Amino acid sequence: MARVLMLAGDAAEELDSMYPLFRLREDDHEVVVAAPTTRPVQLVVHDFEPGCDAYTEKPGRRLPVDLAFADVRPEEYQALVIPGGRAPEYIRTDPDVARIVAYFFAHELPVGTICHGPQVPAALGLLRGRTTAAYPPLKVDVEQAGATFADGPDVVDGAMVSCRGWPDLPQWSRAFLRVLAKSHVPAD
């Protein structure tokens, strides 16, 4: 069983957050949710409506938070998940998020990003030279960060697993669990 850290915040996309949370727990991994503070975060539901050029946003469930970013000791975790939604847009500026995410990349530990999740490592200069999927309109952002954009449901680049959004979660989950299994050596 691995300990997996999930970085969340208000306006994280509900499916991007809840699906991996439950899927990882289903596989007997412990998932710890971190956010700016320990109050529950308000998730949102992004969907596509006829006649709209962009996705729509509606309030979703509230996600309980286990600890604040400032209290995260990244060395206590074997993997990291960054869900999409609008949360990555602002959590990427948090100095503790920078510290946490840099640790996982520096130690080549599994990092899963979903939809807008790549905005966090992109802002930190951690995507340079890598290949990643993301919500397709972020292609320019990914390329500006020095990465190659891949339009796929389960893009694996070393220990990083990414996808375009919640419709890709079955494929993303299988790929992430494979990468996690290869990287995780259980303690004796």
C-alpha positions in Angstrom: 0.0 0.0 0.0 1.3 3.4 -1.0 0.6 6.7 0.6 -0.6 9.1 -2.1 -0.9 12.8 -1.6 -3.7 14.7 -3.5 -3.4 18.5 -3.9 -6.8 20.2 -3.9 -8.4 23.5 -3.5 -11.8 25.2 -4.0 -13.0 24.7 -7.6 -11.1 21.5 -8.1 -13.2 19.4 -10.6 -15.3 16.9 -8.8 -14.7 13.8 -11.0 -11.0 14.7 -11.3 -10.8 14.6 -7.5 -13.3 11.9 -6.4 -12.6 9.3 -9.1 -8.9 8.9 -8.4 -9.5 9.2 -4.6 -11.9 6.2 -4.7 -10.0 4.3 -7.3 -6.7 4.5 -5.4 -8.5 3.6 -2.1 -10.2 0.7 -3.9 -6.7 -0.6 -4.7 -5.8 -0.3 -0.9 -3.7 2.8 -1.2 -4.0 5.6 1.4 -4.9 8.9 -0.1 -4.3 12.1 1.9 -5.9 15.3 0.7 -4.0 18.5 1.2 -5.3 22.1 0.5 -4.5 25.7 1.5 -6.3 25.1 4.8 -8.0 22.1 6.5 -11.6 23.2 5.9 -13.4 21.1 3.3 -13.0 22.4 -0.3 -15.9 23.2 -2.6 -15.6 21.0 -5.7 -17.2 22.0 -9.0 -18.7 20.0 -11.9 -17.5 20.9 -15.3 -19.7 19.7 -18.2 -20.4 20.5 -21.8 -23.7 22.0 -22.7 -25.2 22.4 -26.2 -24.7 25.9 -27.5 -21.7 26.7 -25.2 -18.2 27.1 -26.6 -16.6 26.3 -23.3 -17.4 24.0 -20.4 -19.9 25.1 -17.8 -19.3 25.0 -14.1 -21.8 24.1 -11.4 -21.2 23.6 -7.6 -20.3 20.0 -6.7 -19.7 18.2 -3.5 -17.4 19.3 -0.6 -14.2 17.3 -0.3 -12.8 16.8 3.3 -9.2 17.9 3.7 -6.7 16.0 5.8 -4.0 18.7 6.1 -2.9 22.1 5.0 -0.1 22.5 2.3 2.2 24.0 5.0 2.0 20.8 7.1 2.8 18.4 4.3 6.0 16.5 4.6 6.4 15.1 1.1 8.9 12.5 2.1 6.0 10.6 3.8 4.3 9.9 0.5 5.1 7.7 -2.5 3.0 9.5 -5.1 1.2 12.7 -5.9 -2.1 13.4 -7.7 -3.1 16.9 -9.0 -6.7 17.0 -10.1 -7.9 19.6 -12.6 -10.6 22.2 -12.4 -9.7 25.8 -11.6 -7.8 24.9 -8.4 -4.5 24.4 -10.1 -4.7 28.0 -11.4 -4.2 29.4 -7.9 -2.6 26.6 -5.9 0.4 26.7 -8.2 1.4 30.1 -6.7 1.5 28.6 -3.1 5.2 28.3 -2.0 4.3 25.1 -0.1 2.8 23.6 -3.3 6.1 24.5 -5.1 8.1 22.7 -2.3 5.8 19.6 -2.4 5.7 19.2 -6.2 9.4 19.8 -6.7 10.1 17.0 -4.2 8.2 14.4 -6.2 9.8 15.5 -9.5 13.3 15.6 -7.9 12.9 12.0 -6.5 11.2 10.7 -9.7 8.1 9.6 -7.8 4.8 9.0 -9.5 3.0 12.3 -10.3 -0.5 12.1 -11.8 -2.0 15.2 -13.4 -5.6 15.4 -14.7 -7.1 18.0 -17.0 -5.8 21.4 -15.7 -3.4 19.7 -13.2 -0.3 20.2 -15.4 -0.6 23.9 -14.8 1.1 23.3 -11.4 4.3 21.7 -12.6 4.3 23.9 -15.7 4.4 27.0 -13.5 7.3 25.6 -11.6 9.4 24.8 -14.7 9.1 21.1 -14.1 7.5 20.1 -17.5 10.5 21.3 -19.6 11.6 18.5 -21.9 8.7 16.3 -20.9 5.6 15.0 -22.7 2.2 15.6 -21.1 -1.5 15.5 -21.8 -3.8 18.3 -20.5 -7.1 19.8 -21.2 -6.6 20.5 -25.0 -6.9 24.3 -24.8 -3.9 24.2 -22.5 -1.7 23.0 -25.4 -0.1 26.4 -25.8 0.6 26.7 -22.1 2.2 23.3 -22.0 4.3 24.1 -25.0 5.3 27.5 -23.5 6.4 25.6 -20.4 8.9 23.7 -22.6 6.9 20.4 -22.8 5.4 18.4 -25.7 1.6 18.3 -25.7 0.2 14.8 -26.2 -3.5 14.4 -27.0 -4.1 11.2 -25.2 -6.0 9.6 -22.2 -3.0 8.0 -20.5 0.2 9.7 -21.3 3.2 8.3 -19.4 6.5 10.1 -19.3 8.8 8.4 -16.8 6.9 8.5 -13.5 4.5 11.2 -14.7 1.0 10.1 -15.8 -1.4 12.7 -17.4 -4.7 12.9 -19.2 -7.0 15.4 -20.8 -9.8 15.4 -18.3 -12.4 13.3 -16.5 -13.6 11.3 -19.6 -10.1 9.8 -19.6 -10.1 8.7 -16.0 -10.4 4.9 -16.6 -7.4 4.8 -18.8 -5.5 7.3 -16.7 -6.2 5.3 -13.5 -4.9 2.0 -15.1 -1.7 3.8 -16.2 -1.2 5.6 -12.9 -1.6 2.3 -10.9 0.9 0.6 -13.2 3.5 3.3 -12.7 2.8 3.4 -8.9 3.2 -0.5 -8.7 6.5 -0.3 -10.5 7.8 2.5 -8.3 6.5 1.4 -5.0 8.5 -1.0 -2.9 6.6 -2.0 0.2 8.3 -1.6 3.5 9.4 -4.8 5.3 
